[in-house]
Amino acid sequence: MRFAAHYVFTGRGEPLKHGIVTTAGDGTIVSVEAGNGNLRETQSLQFFNGIIIPGLVNAHCHLELSHMKGTVPEGTGLPEFLTRVRTTRQFEEKEILAAAKKADAFMYDEGIVVCADICNTDHSFAIKKSSRIRYISLIEEFGIDPARAEKRMAEAEELTVAAGKAGIKYFFVPHSAYSMSMPLLHLLREAGANNEVTSIHFMESESEILFLRHKTGPLAESFMKSGLFPAVPDLPGDHLTAIKEGITPSGNLILVHNTFADRETVKEVNKRGSTYWALCPRSNRYIENSLPPVEMLRSENCKIVVGTDSLSSNHSLSILEEMKVLQEAFPSIPLSEIITWATYNGAMACGEAGLYGTIEPGKKPGLLLIEDLDLQKMKLTRESRVRRVGQRAYNQGQGYEYI
């Protein structure tokens, strides 16, 4: 099949005006080329009004928290948000599974083809096994009591048994610098020594900086109220210590949120290499009413990716809506760059760029059409929407069939 649009964004470089994409019957890209300006729909060519892009990548999600949509009010700040999630996440299993299944279907309809997903339970495993989305499951550990580090690690290892039975691709990851004792970080670093992908919630609030340095502030109060603050804490003194001493140097590292990242820290972390900076702007506004320093990250040549976080801190799991917020808040950033963040960079971060992320021969990224955008200014609008192009059905174990 041959598909064309006003522009084709391949995921890398400048868009192709009146681009034409040719696919094989299974969706594999055969060729991509610029058109001659005289395109019209024929029997062998379908022309679409809008832009064609590769399938989107959600670089950070918590599918298993989908049942918590609307349960935590906006603007509480991170410490209160964490407390509410800890105390209200327990629902009946059937409600958890139904919400996760609905969220998975929504993400698929929104054009998401790859998702890096945090797991604290096995609730999402069966859904992922049958999903049309390619998931990378990140089994997340947390615990600030050094005396319980080995117990926490054993619990995480138990979860991998269920992941293995479900055929789920998984890696051990830490939750955050502020929620990990140093002994637990060291155990996790050893367990994840050969990780292809690691993620960590990073510099999401100013309160965690205060907590790591002085063991005081709103986060300390939250842990104390919950009875989680140890008698003898052993925490990383800052975020850099957590990265340098607690994160495996193997594979890719996805730093999530970065809302309060500073230039000095960014420079030092980037020395690691294979590091990706995940932006979840709607979640950042939901929790802290702030946005990350995107222009600074760009000036430091950071490899930026886009995530949604969970429905406990967002209204939907839509990467397109995250892109709209980024464009509105940072209007000087070209749409082509934002698309690269949400496609190619995301696929690279997840270790899935072999098939996904770009429209180029040999790949099978899924083709999306973004409609109702301003083609003259090359900007998304509030009415912009995404839909899949040419896809008819999905056969489990065989992949996509295209019309």
Order of alpha helices (4+ residues) and beta strands (2+ residues): beta-beta-beta-beta-beta-beta-alpha-alpha-beta-alpha-beta-alpha-beta-alpha-beta-alpha-alpha-alpha-beta-alpha-beta-alpha-alpha-beta-alpha-alpha-alpha-beta-beta-beta-beta
